[in-house]
Every structure is written in structure tokens, then in C-alpha cells.
């Protein structure tokens, strides 16, 4: 009975006809042979009557190679010129895929962000999409079955090329799907967005670290957004933000198999009970700082946060305590920001003449943040108790704790991260064929 209901739901989520937006990651187009494989998949979909927008990343490790090349001519490449360079990678894979489709008799054309009018902010290397002009796409889809689009890139209002940051091709695809879904007088009556990579879906934990980690059939936008923000690498966080804002259903699956993937949806199907914990993830390369003996007046404490903001340091897991008129502040950030943290805090404390208190900041401690996420936490009692008990049972020392309505995050020694993930996965039954 459940199988029949699920088939009906899938039919609603993924219509047989309409506009299909697909995205293929770098591993999917890494070689000419793999591009031919993608072309075969696209051709098969076109034969069902679909019109298609196919967003592609650069081939394999092309982007890494371009960054390394830039470092050979400049130790600190200008951001604008880096974007001019990096945007070439996607153009190569888009043109090659269009060629492969044309060779098969599929009417196709490749377009870059400039040609399509994908307008972004001027934040080079990490731009945000502001608008997309669909007029060229509509014209192209009138004459072609497939438009192959360069992911990861956009153009400023003044015509400069920009890139969207690592994983930005996901955002390109979702933004196109969102815009197309709201297009007036469009050629299509429905839009679906599919993200293909070398992973067969979204798992409850990293399957490379946790043997038997369960693949999810469904996950909500809010859960996926939380997992992405806490370290999960499956989807670009900004792509999930766009999908959630515009109600775009995503389907994540493997380019290299026909195995069923994972749907990322606004709400779970009515017949599916919301799990207490949907997934467990870990953010590595974290460092914890403790600033001791800060004057309690509050001026210096506020000054530290302002100095860190000016230094463009994002901080997390903040806690403060007061003892005998002095404050003690702890926070985490990525380890690459350590020199900027020490310089910003030291300058602030000198500015507020805090030397008399004997203040100090250490070099930081390497830590990891392990997080359990689940929309079902809201309606379930004792989730935190179960999580903490499981960690204690695995002899994991908890250095700090933070919670929200749908997540519990624990700071642990970096060396304990994998054990902490395994303990939580086991506790909440997130391995294949495991029950709650």
C-alpha cells in the first residue's frame, strides 16, 4: 500500500512533461567519455518530450588547476581577474556537452552567464544572483530541446564576470528553476530541478565515514539548509536557501547509476512520519579561542566583536562567564582565521587599555562541531538527553553545546569527531535497516 502511495506522490513531484533543469557536477563531466555519458542521459530525457536546461560545472579539477596557475603569476591575484579566469572552466564543459548532443541529433545550444543575463552582485569570488533575464532562454528553447548553461558564474550590471563560490553551480541551477517556475507565458507548464553528482543521494551521515549510513528518500528544505550550514557538503547552502524561498523541489542522485536518489521538499509526504533526527554532520577545521580576564564594563567585550567583524572573521559557538568583575569569552571560528583573530583581539585590548587586568588569548585549540539535525525534535521529548548520554557512553568529552529547534550541536576535540558522529548515528538509528 505504501509503495502505491509513494508512486502517486512521486508522479506529483516529478511531472512527465515540462521543463527539466539538470545540474551535473565536475566529476560528472570530468572527461570526454563522461560528457558522452551525460549527453546520453540528456538525450533519453528529451525523448520523453521534455525541454531541458542543463547546468554544468568545470571538468573535474579544472578550477583547482586554474587557481594553482594564477598563484604562479601572482601571490595575491586580483579578485576580478580571478573570476575572469575561473569562469572559463564551465565554458569548456558547456561547449563540449552541446557538441556531444548535436552529434546525437539533439537540438542544443550552449550559453554563458553573460549571454543569458544572469546578473549578480559585485562580490567577486562569492557573488549572489540578483536576477535572471529569461528572454534569451525562452527564445533558445523555442528552437532547441536543450540549452546547456555554464554554472558557477554571473555578470555584474556593469558587465564584469563574477563567480558564485565553491559549489555555486548548484545555486545557478536552482535559481534558473525558481525563475522559470514563475515565468509568465512560458513554454512549459511545470518545472523540476535535478542535481547530479557522483553521490547517489543525501545520506544521514557521510557514507565515507559511517559504514551503512542510511540514504534518505526525502528531506525537508529546512533540514537540508541546517545540515549544509553545519558542514554537510552535498548541496551548496545558498542553493538550498533559494529552493526553500521559492518552493523548488530538488532531486539529488548519481550521474553514474539509475539508483533512486533523494527528494528535497518543502514538507514531507503526509504518509511519511518525520524522524526525530534526520542526519548527523561534522564541521572540521574549527578552532576554539578563549579570551581571559576582560574588564566587565562591556566596552571591551563589545569592542572584540566589532574588531572581529571588521577583520571579516565569522565566529560561532559563543559563550561568556563572569567572575570577580572580569569576563571570560570563548568562541569558535575556522582555523584559517586564527592569525586574524589574534591580531584583532590584541589590537582591541590595547585600544581599551586592558593591560592591568592581565588579559590573555591563547593560540586556540583544534576542535570539531558535531551536529544532529531533525525537524522531528520539535515534537519529541528527551532528544538532547539521548544525544548527551550516547556521547558520554562513547567517552566523548563535550567542550561546548548549542541547540535550536531542530539541531543539537556539540563541540568536541578534533580527534573525537568521527567517534562522536558514530555514537549519534547509532543512537538515532541512522544506518540502513536500523530502527529508532
N, C-alpha and C positions, 0 to 999 in steps of 0.2 A: 504493500500500500504506500509506504513512504517513498519508494522508488518512483512510483507513478506520479505522486505529488511533486517530487523534485523535478521530474522531466517537464511537468507543466510550468513550474517556476522558471526553469532554465529557458523554456520557449519564450516566456515573457521578457526575461533579461536579455537574451540574445536573439533578436528577430532574424528571420531567414533572409529578408531583403532589406536594403537600406545602405547607409554609408558606414563603412568599416574603417576605423582608424587603427592601424597597427604600428607598433614600435619594435624595432629589432636592435638589440644592444651590440656592442663591439665584438663580443665573442661570436655572435650570430653571423657577422659579415666579415670575419677576420681574414678569409682567403677567398679567391675567386670561386673555389669549389663550394664554399659555404654560401656565397652570394647566389650561386645557382640553386642551392637548396631553398633559400628564401624565395627566389623567383618562382620555383615550383609550387611552393605553398601559396604564394600570392595568386598565381595563375589558377590554381584549384578553387580559390575563393571567388575569383572573378567569374568563373564558370557557373557559380550559383546565382549570378545576376547582381552581385554587389558592386557598388562603386567604392574605390579604396583610396585612402591617404596612407602612405607608408612612410613612417619617420625612421631614419637610420642614424646610428652613431658612427663614429670613425672606425675604421677597420682595426680590430684587435688592440694592440698597444700603441697605435699611431699617435694619440695625444701625448702619451708619456715620451715618445721619441721626439716629438716636436718641442716639448718643454726642455728636454735634455739638449737639443740642438740650440735652442735660444740661450741656454746657460753657457754654451761655448763661445758665444759672441758678446754676452752681456751678463754680468753677475746679478744685476737688478733690472731686468727688462721692463721697459715702459708698459704699463697695463694695456694701453690702447693698441700698441704694436703686437703684444702677446695675443690679443683677441683676433687681430688680422691674421696672425699665423695659425692659431688653433682652429679657426673657422674653416681652414682648408681641408681638414681631415674628413669632415662629414660630406663635403662636396665631392670628394673622390668616391666614397661608398655610394652616394646617391646616384651619381652618373653611371657607375658600373651596374648597379641594380636596374636602372632604367634601360641600359643596353641589353642586359640579360632578358628583361621582359619583352622588349621589342623584338629580340631574336626569336622569341617563342610566339610571336604574333599577337602579343598583348599590347594594346594601345596604351602607352605610358609616356610620361614626361617628368624630368627632374627639375626641381626648383630649390633655390636657396632662400634664406630669410629676407634678403633684400628684395628679391623678385616678388615675394609673397606679402611684403609689408608687415612682417612680424615686428612690431615696434616695442622697444624695451626702454627701461631707464638707462642712465649713463654710468651705471656702476660696472665698469669694466671688470671682467673675470667673474662677476657674480650678479649679472643684471637680472631684472624682473620684467616679465612680459606685461605690457600695458594695454596693447590692443593688437588685433589681427584684422587685416583687410581681406575679407573673403571673396572679393570680386574676381581676382585672378584665379583662385581655386575653383570657383563656380564655372568660369569660362573653360578652365582646363578640364574639368570633369564632364563638361558638355561634349568635348571632343575626344576624351580619353577615359579608359577604365581605371587607370591608376595614376596618381600624382605622387612621386617619390620626393620627400621633403627632407632637407638637412635638419637634423635635430641640434639641440645644444646652443643654437645661435639666434641672434636677433639683430636689429639695427636701431640706432637712436633716431630721434626726429631729425637730427642733422645729417644722417646718413652714415655714421660710423658703425662698423660691425662690433657686436658685443657677444660674449658667451655667458651662459647661464649657470656656470659652476658644475662641479662633478655630478654626474647623473642627470644633467639638465635635459637630455633627450626625452626622458620620461615626462618632464614638465611641458616640453614642446608638444608631445602627442596629446596629453590630457587637455592642454589649453586649446588645441585645434578642435578636439572633440567637443569641448564645452562651447566654443564659439559656434561650431557647426550645428550643435543641437538647438541653438537659439536663433539660427539664421532664418530670416523671413524669405518666403518664396524660394526655398531651396529645392534642389533636385531630388532630395531624399526625404523619406518620411520617418526615419529613425536613425540613431547613431549609436554605435557600440565602440568601445575603446579596449584594445588588447595590447598587453605588454609582454613581449617575448624575450627570453634570455637563455642562459644555459642552466637555469634552475627550473624545476618542474612545478613551481608554485610557491606559496608562502607557508613556511613551517612554524610550528610553535616554538622552536628554538633552532639555532644554527645546526643543520644536519651534519656539517663537517666536524662539529664539536660534540654533539649529543647523538649517539647512536640510536637510531629508531625514532628520532623526533617526528612527531605527527605532522603530516601535511594537512592544512586546513582547507575545507571545502568553501567556507565563507568566513569573512572577517569584516567588521564594520569600518567605515571611514575613520571614525574617532579612535578605534583601537589601533588601526594601521598608522594613523598620524602619531599616536603616542609612542608606538614601537619605533617608528622612524626617528622621532626626536630623541629617543633614548639609546640609539645606537644600531638598530636593525638596518641592514644595507640593501634590502630587497627593492625598495622603491625610494626615489628621491622625495624628501619630505615636502618640498614645495608642490610636487605633482599631486600628492595626497591632499594638500590644502586646497588646491584648485578643484580636484574631484569632489571633495566634500562641499565646497562652497556652491558649486553648480550642479550637484547631484549626479555626477557622472559615475556610472558603474564601470569598474575596471575588471579585466580578466587577465590574470598573470599565469603564464605557462611556459613550457620549454619549446624552443625552436626545433629541437632535435628529436622529439618524440610526440606521439599523439596522446600521451597520458593526460588525464584531466587535471586542470590547474585549479586556481583559487579565484573566487569572485570577491571583489572588494565593494561592498554595498552600503547604502545609507542605513538600512535596517536589516537584521537577519530575517529570513523567511519565518512566517508565523509558526510553522510546524517544527522549527529547529529551536531547541532550548538553548538559551545563552549560557555558555560555560562560565564558571567562576573566574578562571584565569585562561585567557586565550593564548598568551605567549610569554616567553621569558627572553630577555635580551641583555646584552652587556655592553657598556661603553668603556673601552680601554683607553690607554694613553692619557689617563687622568692624573692630576697631581693635586694633593691637598696641602694648603698653606694654613699656618696658624700665626696670627699676629698677636703678640702678648703685651700686656700692660699698656693699653691705650687709655689716655685720660677719659674719664667717664662723662665729661661735659657734652659729648655728642658731636662737637665740631670736627674733631679729628676723625671720628668714625665715618661721618658723612663725607669728609674730605677724601678718605680712602676710596670709597665707592665712586666718587666723582673722578678721581685720578685714574682709576682702572677703566672707567668709561672713556675718558679722553685717550687712553692708551689702546683703545679698541680691544679690551680683554673681556670676554664673556665669562661670567662666573656662575657657579651653581652650588647647590647643597650648602647654603649659608647658615651658620649658627653663631650666636653670641652668648656669652655669660659675663656676669659682673661679680667682682669680688674685691671688697675693701676699697671701693672707689675707683677701680680700674676695670676696663673691659678687655675681653679676650675674644677675638674674631677668628673663625675658621671658614674656609670656603674651598671649592674645587674649581679647576679650570683644566684646559688641555695642557699637556706637558710642554708643548712648543711655546706656550705663552709665559713660561717661568721667568726668563730674564726681564720681560716687560713688567711682570707683576712685582718683582723685587725692586726694580727701578722706580715704578710708580708709587709703591707704598713708602719706600725710603724717602723720596722727594716730598711726599705729603707730610710725613712725620717731621722732617726737617722744617718744613714751612710752618707747622704748628708748634715748633719748638718743644717737642715731646721728650727731649733727651733726659730730663730729670726723672721721668718715670721708669727709665731703664727698659724702654720698649725693645722688642726684637721680632724679627721674622726669619724663620729657618729657610733652608733650600727647598723645602717641600718633600712630601712623601708620595711615592708612586702608589696609586690606588686604582680601583675599577668600580664602576657603578653597575650593580646588577638589579634589574627591574622586572617585576611581574606585572602584566597588564591584562585587564579583563573588564568588559562592560558589566559583567555579572557581579562584580564586587559590590555594586550599589545595593543589591538586594540580598546579599549574603552576609551573615554574621560570622565573626571569627576568622576571617581570611588572614588578617595580619598575624593573629596568634599562630595559625598553621604555618605561615611563612617563617616566622621567627623561630618556632620550635624546630622546623626542618633544618634551618641553618645551624642552630645550636647542636642538633643531633649529629651534624656533619662536622662539628668542631670549627665552624666558621666564625671568626670574630667580626662583629658588626661595629664599624667605626662611626657610622652616622646613618640616620634614617630620615626619609621624607616620604610623604604619602599624598595622594589626591583621591578623587572619587573613583578613579579607575586604574590607579597604579600604586605599587609599593616599591620604593627604591631603597637599596641598602648599599652603603659604601663598605668595601672590603679591601684587604691587601690584594695587590695585583696578582700575586701568586695563588690566591684562593678563588679567583673569579670563576674558573671552569668548574670547580667543585661546588661553588655556590649555585651556579646555573643548574647543574645536575641534581642538586638537592631539591630545588624548587620544581624542576620538571617532574621529578619522581613524586613529590608531594601532591601535585595537582593533576597527575595522570596525563601528561602531555607527550607520552610516547605512543607509538602505533599500537592499537588494540588494548590500550590501558583504560581502565575505568576511573571515575572520580573516587 
